Amino acid sequence: MLIFCMSLGMVTTSCEDMLTSDSERHSYEVAQDTLYSYWGILKSLQNVAERYVILGECRGDLVTSTGYVSDTIAAIVNFGQNGTAAKYKDGACKYLKASDYYHIINSCNAYIAHCDTFQTTGTNQKYMIKEYAQVQAIRAWTYMQLVQAYGEVPFYTKPLLTTKEIDEFWNSDYPTANAGNLVDLLAPELINMEFVEKIYGFPQYNQYGRTSHVCHSSLCMFPVSIVLGDLYLMEGSAASCAKAAQHYYNYLNTENGGPLLPNTYCTGNLNERSPLPNYSHHGTIPYTSKSKVSASNEAITCIPSSTNKLWGTVLTDVNRLFGFEAEIRVNTYGEVEDEKDEDGTTTTASVYLSRQDDPELVASAGYDTICMKQDYEMYIGDYSNPDQAVIKVLPKVGDARQYWNNRRIYMNEMEKMDTMYYVMKQNPGNGFTTVYPMVYRKTGVWLRYAEAINRAGYPSYAFAVLKNGLCNNDYWYPDAETDYAIKDQLYYGLYKDSVYLPYNIPVDAEINVDSILATDYCKNIAELDSMIRLHADSISLADVQVGNIVLSTENFTDESCSQTCHYLDKREVMKSKGIDYMNFMTRYMRSSTRSVTYTMKKELRGNSSSSFSYPSNPTADNYITTGVHARGTGRLRYDDRNSSYNYVTQVCKKIKENTGIEVTKEDIYSGNFDAEVQDAVEDLIIDECALEMAFEGNRFFDLMRVARRRGNDYLASRVAKRNGTEDAAMRAFLQNDKNWYLPFPVYE
């Protein structure tokens, strides 16, 4: 019933002429039952669903075009350098139609203006308040897509209902929205809606669709907390990133949030029979889930497709561009009650995907490079003595997630010849799905949370999202009282506006308190003077924090620290105290325990293998979550320090790549390279986004977001190298950030 209502499109304005006054406009006749208007808005989202993927991936570094590419897609891939994209009229290309976004926005404006949220039902429940919050979130998300695609766009929140109102708007000095101010324009109302959503929850309608092709209605919801997080993250300042982290945390700390679950991962292997690695996939592919959103379900938000044009919009363009042609198959049988023909038989139509030999888009050499740079690790040892196993890096395996992202297909199965690679993410589960594109899934929220806390001043915690995960667990984090080595130097620092300012002072040095601390950061200089003159052996643990003053020992742990996230920076551990979005000892930051397994092999290229739980300690045998990186680089024990993917090694490596400077562990924790450490961790997060979220519509927007902080070349250099070698003209072209955006249609 619901998919039928969605197909009606009950919001009565046409989307054909949103930006022009060619046709006479009439005021909205808002339905008496505003539920139909809400469903009409959901249906309108289908018009931009595939564009989310096409515009987000075609212009990034993970996708490239083939010789079969159409002029339309080629113009998007090449940023209109051949002039095609710059000369279009709105609607001339369906992928560059701004009016579709404004149709959604205008529909949301009308809904918000007319919906009576004070009405109550017979049970005294507020009528339509849940839908009202969702419409606010959908409008914000839609504006965000416009800003990411066009840069600077007209902004309005009043519904434009007549030709006169449209003319007056376009002929006025209308306000505009961009990445820097959009959150300020929308956040005040959205923060109220976040509270509404927390109190009332999401609308509940069961599921959309028919027969086996269904989508639970909860998958169509845009959580306000995530949308708010995205808006603040797009603004990008340290203060905004802290706010983004809080909103992402607000979602993760709900009954539908919870920790990242290790229910989907890929494995790689080598054997004697093939010079190429063998991959396999374990768990449920996230973007094929049709069930209700829950802590155990990674899927959060999708824009659903119908399976039949009679029932609604069928989304198959993305599949086709990546080489999978949709075809309708009709099954006729008598036992299923669906739609009966005149002779009494029942006809059911379904969409299937068949692989074609002429994809317009394929994974780029840049994507392959990122995958193969990763170390795939496993335990190698004697089957009879698993405790003696050691970690080895399997050569030529890379990140195993490429198995379900970009799979090798043999065109001639008998002779294994004529191989081609297909982006299998566009053919999830080897078949059509009603729940793709997937706008939000839990892993993506965790990665954006990691990006946010890194810029908010917690890079080692951000790395923990990649390496181990963050959760409710007593043995996960270092204990400030026991796990940090006491050195010959005391460190103190001051808090001001949640910013920690460290100073290093030798214990026995002469201290000129007045010269060092004659600032507005210190509220009690006398107390500080007394504290810092103490010797190391006289400092009590109770004195670690006094008012705005923080005393600490060495900033990093010694090698004997037994906690899982032993690499956390002491300054970050102390600073995180009392910060809500850094509190993982909460109700929902947990999950059912799972056993860590690894593969035992007698020799690297042998054939026999077996799995064991590790470690064998009953307490540590189970863990609550895992890091994102482990999904494709080997199932190691959670606290293994012999892994090449550790904080110090990876940060030092990235700093060397970025600056040419070789740093040590002591340098990383010293406070002298904090900016370089943040950049390095950010690079690791963006690499992980490529490995985990490739081809889902996020890549170009991820690069844009970081480039606003790091400089235009951050984006330009990566996109220019997507085909393996640098395209100097492309790099120079993208140094100008105005070329990142589509030309906005001119009102005439």
Residue, then its C-alpha position, 0 to 999 in steps of 0.5 A: m500500500l505504501i509504495f502505491c502511495m509513494s507512486l502517487g506523488m501527492v505534492t501537487t506542484s510540478c518539478e518540471d519548471m521549478l526554476t522558471s515561470d514558464s507555466e502558470r503556478h497555482s497555490y498548493e492544495v495541501a492534502q487534508d491527510t498530510l501523510y500523502s504529502y509526506w509520501g510525495i516528498l519521499k517519492s520526489l527523492q527518487n529523482v535525485a537518488e542515482r545522481y547522488v552516486i553519479l555526481g559523487e563518484c564520476r568526479g572522484d579518483l576511484v572511477t574512470s570512464t571507458g571507450y563506451v562512455s556517453d558524451t553526457i557522462a564523459a562531460i561529468v567525468n572530465f568536469g566539462q573541460n570539453g565545454t559540454a557541462a558548461k552549456y547545458k540548460d536545466g533539464a537538458c541532462k537529467y543528471l544536471k537538473a537543479s529543479d529536481y532538488y528545488h522541487i523537493i525543497n519547495s515541497c518540504n517548505a510547503y509541508i513545514a508551513h502547513c503541517d499542524t504539529f499541535q494536533t493530537t490523536g485519540t491517545n494524546q500522541k502528537y499527530m505528524i510530529k515525527e513526519y515533520a522532523q523528517v521533512q526538516a531533515i530531508r530539506a537539509w540533506t537536499y540543500m547539502q546536495l545542492v551546495q556540494a554540486y553547485g557551490e553557491v545556491p539560492f536559499y529560501t524556506k518559504p514555499l513559492l506557490t505562484t508564478k508571482e512569488i517565483d518572479e519576485f524571489w528571482n528578481s530580488d537580492y535573494p540569500t544564498a547558501n554555501a558550505g560555510n554558512l549552510v549549517d548556520l541557516l539550518a541548524p537552529e531548527l534541526i537541533n529542535m528536531e533532533f530533540v523531537e526525534k529523540i522523544y518521539g522516534f521515527p515514523q513507523y509504516n512497516q515496509y514498502g514494496r511487493t513480494s520479495h522486493v521490499c524495503h522496510s520504511s525505517l530505511c527511508m528515514f534521514p536521522v536528524s543527528i546524522v544530517l546535523g553532523d554532516l552539515y557541521l563537518m562540511e563547514g569544517s572548522a575545529a569548533s564545527c567538527a566538535k559539534a559534528a562529533q557530538h551529533y554523530y555520537n548522539y545517533l550512535n548512542t541510540e538503540n539503532g546506533g551501537p558500535l560498529l559490528p564486525n558482521t561484514y568482512c572479506t578475506g584474502n589468501l594465496n595458494e600454490r595453484s594460482p599466482l593471483p590471490n583468492y578472495s572470499h566474503h563473509g557476512t551480509i552485504p550492507y546495502t542489500s539489507k531490507s529489514k528494519v534499522s537496528a543496532s545489528n543492522e548496518a543499513i541506516t538510510c536508502i532511497p528505495s527503488s520500485t521493481n515495476k514502473l506501474w508501482g513507482t520509479v525504477l532506479t537502474d541508471v547506476n547499474r547500467l553505467f557500471g555495466f549491468e543492464a536491467e531487464i523485466r522478467v514476468n512470471t505468471y502463476g496462480e498461487v500468489e495473490d498480486e495482480k490477476d489477469e482476466d483469466g484469473t492468473t497472477t502476473t508478477a514482474s521483477v527486475y533482473l540485472s544482466r552483465q554487459d561487455d560495454p560498461e561506461l564506468v569502471a574502477s580506476a587505477g587510483y582505486d587499485t593503488i589504494c587497495m594494493k598499498q594495504d598490508y593484508e596480514m594473517y597468522i602463519g604457523d604450525y597447525s598443532n601449535p597455534d600459540q607460536a603463530v606469527i603475523k605475516v603480510l601476504p604479498k600481492v593481496g592488498d585490501a580484500r574488500q576489493y572482492w565485493n567492490n571490483r570483482r574480476i569476471y572471466m568472460n570465458e569460464m572454461e579457459k579463464m580468458d578475457t577477464m574484465y573487472y566490474v564494480m560489483k557494488q552496483n550489482p549487490g548480491n548478484g541481483f537487483t535490489t530496492v535499497y540501493p543507493m544507500v545514503y547512510r550506513k553505520t560504517g560511514v557514520w563511524l568514519r565521519y565521526a573519526e574525521a570529526i574527532n580528529r579535527a576536534g583534537y583527538p587523532s589517536y582516538a580517531f585512529a582507534v575507530l580504524k584499528n579497534g573501534l570505540c565501545n563500552n569496555d573496561y579493558w579497551y582504554p589505557d588507565a591514566e593511573t597505571d598504564y602511562a610511564i612516569k618519566d623525568q619530566l612533568y607536563y602541565g596544561l590549561y584548558k580554555d574553550s575546550v582547547y588543551l594548551p600543553y607546556n613542558i617543564p623540567v621538574d627541578a628547573e627554575i620556573n618564572v611563573d609570572s612570565i610563563l603564566a601571565t595570561d588569561y588562561c590561568k584562573n589561579i596562578a598561585e595554585l599552579d605555582s604551588m603545584i608545579r614546584l612539586h617533585a615527581d615523587s610527591i605528586s598524588l593521583a588526586d592532583v592530576q586535575v585541579g580546576n583549569i590546571v592539568l598535570s600529567t606524566e609522559n604523553f604516551t604509554d610504555e610497551s607494557c600497557s595491556q589495554t587494547c587502545h594502548y596507543l592513545d595520547k595521554r593528553e587526549v585521554m585527559k582532555s576527553k574526560g567530561i566531553d560527552y561525545m568522547n564517553f563510550m561507557t554508555r548504554y548503547m555503545r556495546s553489542s553482543t560479544r564475538s570471537v576473534t578468529y585467525t587462519m593458521k597455515k603451515e606455510l605461506r603458500g600451503n593449502s591446509s588451514s584452520s581457524f582458532s579463537y585468539p586469545s584463549n583467555p576467557t575474559a579477552d576471548n570476546y570483544i565488543t567491536t572491531g576497527v573498520h580497517a580489519r574488514g579487509t586486511g585480516r582478522l587479527r587479535y584486537d590488541d596485536r602490536n606486531s601488526s603493521y597497521n599501528y598508530v605510530t607506524q602509520v602516522c610516521k609513514k604519512i607524515k613522511e609522505n606529506t612533509g618529507i620529515e622523518v619523525t619518531k614515536e616521541d615526536i608524535y606524542s611531544g606536542n611539536f607535530d600535532a598539526e602533522v599528526q592530525d593531517a596524517v590521521e585524516d589521510l588514513i581516514i580518507d584512505e579508509c573511506a575509499l576502501e570501505m565506501a567506494f562507489e557509493g556516492n561519497r568520494f568526491f564530496d569527501l575530497m572536497r570537504v578535506a580540501r577546504r582545510r588542506g588546500n585545493d591540491y589535496l583534491a586536484s592531485r588525487v583526481a589527476k592521478r586516477n588513471g595511474t599517471e598524473d594528468a597535468a592539465m586536470r590537476a591545474f584545472l582543479q587547482n581552481d575550486k570554482n571548477w569543482y562545481l557544476p554551473f548553476p542554471v540562470y533564471e531567465 
